[in-house]
Amino acid sequence: MAKIDYSALAAAIMENVGGSGNVHTVSHCVTRLRFVLKDRSMAKDAEIKQLTGVLGVVYGSGQYQVILGENLFPVFDEIVKNYKVETGDVVAENHTEDLALKGKKKTIKDYFMKAIQFMSASLTPFITVLFGAGMLRVILSLASYFYPAVTSSTTYMLFNFMSQAPFYFMPILVAYGASRVLKSNPAFAITVAAALLYPDFAAMVAAGDPVTMLGLPVKLVSYSSSLLPAIFSAILLAYLEKFFYRVIPGMLRSVFAPLCVFLVGYPVTILILGPAGVVVGTWIVTGIVWLQAHVGGFAPGIIAAIHPFLVMMGVNMLMVAPMTELFTSVGYDNVFRPGWILHNIAEGGSCLAVMLKTKDKDLKSSALSAAIGAIISGVSEPALYGINLRLRTPIFGVVAGGLVGGAVAGFMGAKAFSMGYSSILGVVIFENTMMAIVAGVIAAFLVSFLATFVLYNGKTVND
């Protein structure tokens, strides 16, 4: 394949998104540049899609996303080096609205998409930590399985504390992420979240004796491993911080503004928002259980089959919140994580079928690289945009493979017991149900490979 001039590619992308003057922020994930634009209409989709090295363009969750795959990091570095643009790991919530929509009446879809973007951005730092802790738990589980005596060692115990900490202190980590998105001081949200986990409060919850605050009854709830209470509290505290720092005179602000934030924010959290978050989280889990009751083992298959289209719309992170609630409420995930892994396996199977059937050397190389990325690394965008969607017919193989593989895993009882990467390496997180997910992997790969091999005519897009 021809070598890509990353400096020229970065310049072309910046020109076609309207220049640095049209960019609020630019950040990135694993495979995409993520722009927040002042005017979405200035971006030239067709021109950007034609650039060598660009796999596709998606506009979703308030972000203009340029899919670059393995070309991402060199291009991002060139943009940072050559252009005066604000960068960040996550995009601020108050920047997620397309400025071209200002003054127009918002629709339900607008608010829904804004909520999705806020949740996904808030959970980004947290999910990364959970991946690491989840894989650490897998290593400890394997160590205890092959050498049971290791569990009595202090080394094992200390590493176990590390693996459990992100789950127990989830409200603190989530509060930090939400505050960053809201451009508020994370210390306020972190402190209130920490108060929900304070040992003496936990003792009150365990004791179960009636507790009141300002004469009102406090619902005694354990907030460890909870998600939504911290999100709700962080939103409230962000508004309170802005309000009190604005209305309190400068000479008194540094002392009384923080005091007022806590005097108002903590009671509202402990009396209303905390319990409400637990209730909503329970509803989410109940909804997932209802879905499983009606579709049975097909649930992970449905997730795997629709995942390519969620990625195309830029809303695949929509499933992070219910997945996290499922983990923390029942201790495992038998819907989302299996579905994500099997979708990636199906992407890889289709790419390998393309590689074997095409005679184009560049396409063979790209298909093999994309297959390895999807199956081993769990990164599906190069396979989806660079091969399967671009060639059209392979996407049917992806959907079929994900549906069948997910159904096989679902009916055999595959359960992920910790957060892990969505690749073949993630099968270890299924512990005693590992054979179920392995069977799903085999089914997803074979069906996607065979379906694509039959449907794909071997031609490139330009043939």
NORLIN-V152484 format. One record per pair of residues at least 12 apart in sequence whose C-alpha atoms are under 6 Angstrom apart, sorted by the first residue. I is the first residue (numbers start at 1). GAP is how many residues later the second one is. D is the distance in whole Angstrom. If there is no record, write none. Layout:
i=<I | I>
gap=<GAP | GAP>
d=<D | D>
This chain:
i=<1 | 6 | 7 | 10 | 10 | 16 | 16 | 17 | 18 | 18 | 22 | 22 | 23 | 24 | 24 | 25 | 25 | 26 | 27 | 27 | 27 | 31 | 31 | 31 | 31 | 32 | 32 | 32 | 32 | 33 | 33 | 34 | 34 | 34 | 35 | 35 | 36 | 38 | 39 | 39 | 54 | 54 | 55 | 55 | 55 | 55 | 60 | 60 | 61 | 61 | 62 | 62 | 69 | 90 | 92 | 93 | 93 | 93 | 116 | 120 | 122 | 122 | 126 | 130 | 131 | 131 | 133 | 134 | 134 | 134 | 136 | 137 | 138 | 167 | 168 | 168 | 170 | 171 | 171 | 171 | 171 | 172 | 172 | 175 | 175 | 175 | 175 | 184 | 189 | 205 | 218 | 225 | 228 | 229 | 229 | 233 | 237 | 240 | 244 | 245 | 285 | 297 | 297 | 297 | 298 | 299 | 300 | 300 | 300 | 301 | 301 | 301 | 301 | 302 | 303 | 304 | 304 | 304 | 304 | 305 | 305 | 305 | 332 | 332 | 332 | 333 | 333 | 334 | 334 | 339 | 340 | 341 | 341 | 342 | 342 | 343 | 344 | 344 | 345 | 345 | 346 | 346 | 346 | 346 | 346 | 346 | 347 | 348 | 348 | 348 | 349 | 349 | 349 | 350 | 350 | 350 | 350 | 351 | 351 | 353 | 353 | 355 | 357 | 358 | 370 | 370 | 375 | 375 | 376 | 376 | 377 | 378 | 378 | 393 | 394 | 397 | 397 | 397 | 398 | 401 | 401 | 401 | 402 | 405 | 405 | 405 | 406 | 408 | 409 | 409 | 409 | 412 | 414 | 414 | 414 | 415 | 416 | 416 | 417 | 417>
gap=<361 | 69 | 71 | 65 | 69 | 27 | 28 | 26 | 24 | 25 | 15 | 16 | 14 | 12 | 13 | 61 | 62 | 61 | 60 | 61 | 62 | 36 | 37 | 38 | 41 | 33 | 34 | 35 | 36 | 32 | 33 | 29 | 30 | 31 | 28 | 29 | 27 | 61 | 60 | 61 | 13 | 14 | 12 | 13 | 330 | 331 | 253 | 254 | 52 | 56 | 34 | 35 | 313 | 31 | 89 | 25 | 88 | 89 | 202 | 197 | 55 | 56 | 47 | 289 | 288 | 289 | 30 | 284 | 285 | 286 | 27 | 26 | 291 | 58 | 56 | 57 | 55 | 22 | 55 | 56 | 59 | 18 | 21 | 14 | 15 | 55 | 59 | 54 | 45 | 15 | 53 | 103 | 49 | 45 | 48 | 36 | 28 | 21 | 13 | 12 | 41 | 110 | 113 | 114 | 109 | 36 | 35 | 39 | 106 | 101 | 102 | 105 | 106 | 101 | 36 | 35 | 36 | 39 | 98 | 94 | 97 | 98 | 83 | 84 | 85 | 82 | 83 | 80 | 81 | 67 | 82 | 81 | 82 | 60 | 99 | 59 | 30 | 36 | 30 | 100 | 52 | 55 | 56 | 98 | 99 | 102 | 51 | 23 | 26 | 27 | 96 | 99 | 100 | 44 | 98 | 99 | 102 | 16 | 20 | 96 | 100 | 12 | 101 | 100 | 12 | 13 | 48 | 49 | 47 | 48 | 46 | 44 | 45 | 63 | 58 | 51 | 54 | 55 | 50 | 43 | 46 | 47 | 42 | 35 | 38 | 39 | 34 | 32 | 27 | 28 | 31 | 24 | 19 | 22 | 23 | 15 | 13 | 14 | 12 | 13>
d=<6 | 5 | 6 | 5 | 6 | 6 | 5 | 4 | 5 | 6 | 6 | 5 | 5 | 5 | 6 | 5 | 5 | 5 | 5 | 5 | 6 | 6 | 6 | 4 | 6 | 6 | 5 | 4 | 6 | 6 | 5 | 6 | 6 | 5 | 5 | 5 | 5 | 5 | 6 | 5 | 6 | 5 | 5 | 6 | 5 | 5 | 6 | 5 | 5 | 5 | 5 | 6 | 5 | 6 | 4 | 6 | 5 | 5 | 6 | 6 | 4 | 4 | 6 | 6 | 5 | 5 | 5 | 5 | 5 | 6 | 6 | 6 | 6 | 5 | 5 | 5 | 5 | 6 | 6 | 6 | 5 | 5 | 5 | 5 | 6 | 5 | 6 | 5 | 5 | 5 | 6 | 6 | 5 | 4 | 4 | 6 | 6 | 6 | 5 | 6 | 6 | 5 | 4 | 4 | 5 | 6 | 5 | 5 | 5 | 6 | 4 | 4 | 5 | 6 | 5 | 4 | 6 | 5 | 5 | 5 | 5 | 5 | 6 | 5 | 4 | 6 | 5 | 6 | 4 | 6 | 6 | 4 | 5 | 6 | 6 | 5 | 5 | 6 | 5 | 6 | 5 | 5 | 6 | 5 | 5 | 5 | 5 | 4 | 5 | 6 | 5 | 5 | 5 | 6 | 5 | 5 | 6 | 5 | 5 | 5 | 5 | 5 | 5 | 4 | 5 | 5 | 5 | 6 | 5 | 6 | 6 | 5 | 4 | 6 | 5 | 4 | 5 | 5 | 5 | 4 | 5 | 4 | 5 | 4 | 5 | 4 | 6 | 5 | 5 | 5 | 5 | 5 | 5 | 5 | 5 | 5 | 5 | 4 | 6 | 6>
